[in-house]
Structures are given as C-alpha cells and as structure tokens.
Amino acid sequence: MNSMTGYGRGEAARGGAKFTVEISTVNRKQAELSLYLPRELDALESRARDEINAKVSRGRIAARVQWTAKSGDRAQVEIDRNLAKEYAKEYRKLATDLKLGGEVSLDTILRAPGVLQTSEEELDVESLWTPLRTAVRAALKELLAMRAREGANLKKDLQKRVDALQKSVKAVKRQAPRTVRRHREALLDRLNQSGLDLKLDDERVLKEVALFADRIDITEELTRLESHFGQFADYAKSKGPVGRTLDFLSQEMNREVNTIGSKANDPLISRLVVAMKSELEKFREQVQNVE
C-alpha cells in the first residue's frame, strides 16, 4: 500500500551535459502528469512520460527537468560589427539631414536587421535520452520510497479504524439477541396490562415475536461487514494500487452499517452505529490518500 504524496530528485551527467529531475505527487483520483522540459528536448517528452506513468498510476504528478548543456549544445550569439558600423553611419547621416539632435543608441543598432546573429549546431537529442532517463529513474526511485513510507503510516491508521469497527460489530452481535428478548417481554407486559391473559407459548405471541425478530435481523449485514474486514486485510498486503478498491469497500461497509442502524431498533446498537459511522468517515478520508 502506497501513499499518493511524495517527492523525488535525480541527477545524471554525460559528456558535459547535466540533468536534474524533480518529481512530486499529491492526491488525485486519476493520474494527471504535468511535465516541464526545456524546449530543445521536446522530442524526448513522450519517452519521459512513459517512464513516469509506468511507475505512478494515481495522483497529480508534477515533473520538472533542468538541463545544463555542454558547450556547443546552446545557440551561439554573434555580432556583425561591420554591419553595425554601417547602420550607425547611416543613422547619424539621417539625423543630420532631418536636423534631429541626440546620439544613436546601442540598443537601436542591435535591433537593426542582421546585426545580432545566432548560430546553432545540430543538437543530437538521441544522445541525451540515456542521461535523462537515468535522472528520471533516480527521481522515481526516491519518490516511490517516500510514497511507500507514507503508505506504511496510512496502513497503520486504516487498520486502527478497522479494529475499532470490528470491536463495535462484536458489541452489536452481543446486543442483537437481547433486543428480541426485550421486545417479547415488553409485548407480554402490554398484553397483561390490557387484561389479556396470554402465555409466552401462545401462538399469537410467538408469531408476533417471530415477525419482530425477522424484521430486525441483522445477521446478513454483520456477516458482510466481517467479510469486508477480511477483504481489507488482503488489500492492505498488496504492493499495487488499491486506493480505488478501498474507496469502494468503504462505501460498501457504510451501506451495511446504515442498514443495521435502520433495522436494529435498539438504543445501544444505535449508539454503536453512530460510532461506526464516525470511524468509517475517518477511514474513507484516509483512503483518499492511498494510491
């Protein structure tokens, strides 16, 4: 079980070029990757995405790549000095003809067409993939280690919630038979107070008690709840993504608890149901952090 929250950083260098990759993740139901690469490395974006998506299946992912290029990989800036002198000469001549004062600024000359030139060698992007992949994998390794540590803490907290739920379920199971007995005794008291001298084994009394017992029977709900607890124990051992499954499981547990609350007709069981709902709410909140 892994958390969706984490951070990792990786570096790699080759032939004078250095890559630094930072990857962070936060909670989100689906996987959403935002990858920031230098413009020169756009051709490598899809492969970098595949590397990340192969390891992170859920959460909002932000990955940023910094690249320090070796000499020759970046564009070189050159100034055509002769052309700049010609522009300056013509600008001054024009200013004199128009009888305008002031000096021609350097900024004006540099903005003139052809004065500032760039030369860019052909960049061998393919040769940069190996160090970039190394840096991405190093960042992912650190990220996943952090998510695993956070996941272990989440697992402990979720197990604590399930333990509390199991304790409440045991208390409900102890109380449920007493509810039927109390109803039977209350029924006989009402009948006696009404002047009807009916015995406990009277067919009409037995039928009423049987109907009541059937109406409040929560055996199936308790059985399904205990089954869900067993499923949680299995999912908690998984190293793969289980967040969506646990979210669905929490909804199913909540359904059973609600049914118990509506059928129980007992003050103690009602209080236990409230306690279980509170634990389930905390359980589901934490599940939102599980990958």
N, C-alpha and C positions, 0 to 999 in steps of 0.2 A: 504494500500500500504506500503510495507516494503522495506528497502534497503537491499542489499546483504552484506554490510560491517558491521562488528560488532565484539564484544569481550565479553566473559563472563567467570566468575570464580566461582567455587563452592567447598565447603568443607563439609566433613562428617566424623564422627568418631564413632567407635563402638568397645567395648571390647579391647581397647588399640591400635587398628589399625586406621590409619587416611588416608583419601583420599583427594587429591586436584586435581580438574579437570579444565583445561583451554581450552576454545573453541574459535577459531577465524575464521572469514569468510571474503572472498574477492570475487570480481566479477568473474563469470564464467558462460557460457551459461547453462551447465549442472551441476548437483550435483556431487561433487567429494570429498569423505571423506578420509582423512588420519588420522588413529587412532593409537596412540602410547601408548601401555600398558606394564607394567612390565611383564617379561616372565612368572612369576608364575601365572599370571591372564589371560593367553591366552584363557582359557575355557570360559571367560566372554565376549570376544570380540564381538561375534555376537549379544549378547543382548545389549551391549553398542551402537553398530552401529544402531540397530533398534530404540533405544531411540532417537538418534540424527537425523536419517533420517526421523523419524515421524514428526519432528518439522522444519526441514530445507530442502527445496525442490530444491534450486538453489544456486550455488556458490561453490567456493573451500573452503572446511572445513578442518581445522586442529585441532584435539583434542588430548590433552596430559594428561595422568593420572599419578600422582605421588602417591606412596603408602609407608607409613611408617608402617612397620609391627610390631605387638606386639611380645613380647619375645616368641620364640618357633616357629614362622612362618618362620624365616630365617634359613638357614643352619648353624650348629654349627661346628667350626673348632677345632680339637683335634690333639695333637702331641704324637706319641708313643715314649716316652723318652727312654725306654729300647732298642727299635729297633734302635733309633738314635745313642745310645752309641755303639751298636754292629757295625753299619756302620762305625762310627768314628774309632773304634779299628781296623777294617779290612782295612780301607783306609790307616791308618798310617803304618800298617804292610806291606801293599803292597808297599807304598812309600819307606820303608826301604829296602825291597827286591830288588826294582828296583833302589835303590840308588838315589832317587829323593828328592830334598830339598823342603822346604815350608810347611806351615800348611794346614790342611784340612779346607776349609771354611764352615761356617754355611749354606750358600746357597747350597753348594754341598750336604750336609747331608739332608737338607729339600727336595731336589729334588729326593732323593732316594725313590724307591717304598715302599709305606706303612707307611712312616714316618709321612706325613701330611694326616690326615684323616678328612672326613666330615660326619656328621650325620644329617639327615634331617627328621623331623617328617612329617607325612602325613598332608598336608595342606587342610583344609576344605574350598575349593573355594566357595562353595554354600553359606556359611555363610557370605561371603564378598560381595555378589551381592547386598544386600539391602543397605549398606552404599555407595557402588559405584554408584548405581542408584540414590540415594539421591544427591550425589555430582554432577552427570551428569545433573540431572534435575535443580539443583540450577544454574549451569553454563548456561544451556539453557535459563532459565528464564531471567537471566541478559543479555545474548546475544540477545534474542528476543526483550527485552525492548529497547536496544540500536538500533537495526535494525528498530524498529518502530519509534523512534525519528528521525533517519536519513531519514526514509521513508516519514515522515511528511514534512521535508525540501525539499525532492525531489518532492513531490506532489505540493508544492507551486511553485517551479521553473517550472515544467511542465505546470502548469495552466497558469503561466505568458506567456509561449511560445504559448499556445493555444489562450489566449486572444489577443496576437499580430496577430496571424493568422486570427482570426475572424475579427479583425479590418481591415486587408488587404482585406479579402473577401468582406466585406461591401463596401470598396472603389472600388473594381473590379466590383461589381454589379451596382454601380452608374455610372461607366465609360462605361460599355459594350454597352448600348443603344446609347451613343454618338458616338461610333465608326461607327455604321451603318449610322447615320445621316451624319457624316463627309465623309464617302465614297460616299454616294449619292450626296452630294454637290460637291465633287471633280469630280465625274463622269459627272455631268452636266456641270461643268466648262470646262472639257476636250472636251466634245461634242460641246459646244458653240464655243470654240477656234478653233475647226476643221471646223466650218461653218455649223454644223448640228443643225438646229433649232428644238430641241426636247423638249417637255414639260415634266414636272415631272410625269404626269399621262400617258405618252406614255407607251404602253405595253412592248416595248423592254427595256426601262429604269426600269420599275417595275420588270421585270424578272431578270435583272442583279443585281438589289439591293436585290431581294429576294434570289438569289443564293449566293450572298456575305454574307448576314445575316445568312443563313443556314450554310455556311462554317465556320463562326467564332462563331457560337452559343456555349456558354459555360455554358448554364443553367444546364445541367445534371451534369457537373463536379462540379459546385458550390453547387448544391443540395447534391451531395455525400460527398463533403467536410464538409458541415454543419452537415450531418448525422454522419460523423466520429467524429466531435467535441462532439456531443451528446454521442457517444459511449465512448469517453474518460471520460466524466463526470461520466458515470456509472461505468467504471472500476476503476476510482480513489476512489470510495467509497468502493471498495472490500477490505476485510481483507486477502484474499487469494493471492496466487502467480499470478501476472498479467504481469510480465516482458515480457514474450514471446509474449503475446497478444498485448501489447503496441508496441513492436518492429514491429510486422506485421502491426498494424494500422498505424504506422509512414510510412511504405513503401507504403501503400495504399494512404495515404494523399499525399505523394511525387509524386505518379503516376498521381493523379488528377491535381496537380499544374503544372507538366510538360506538361500535355495535354493543360491546359489553356495557358501556355506560347507559345506553338506551334500554337494555333488557334487564339489567341487574335488579332494580327496584330494592336497593339496599343502601342505607346511608354510608356504611363503611366502605362498600365497594365503590360507591360514587366518589368518596374521597381518594381512594386508591386510583381511580380512573383519572382524576384531576392530576395526581402526582405523575402518572404515566404520560399524560399529555405534555406535561412540562418537560420531562426527560426527552420525549420524542422531539419536541421543538428544538432542544439543545442538540440532540443527535443530528437532526436534519441541517441545522446551521453549520455544524462542523463538516458534514458530508459535502457541503458546497465547496470545501477546500481540498477535497480529495480528487486526484487525477482520475 
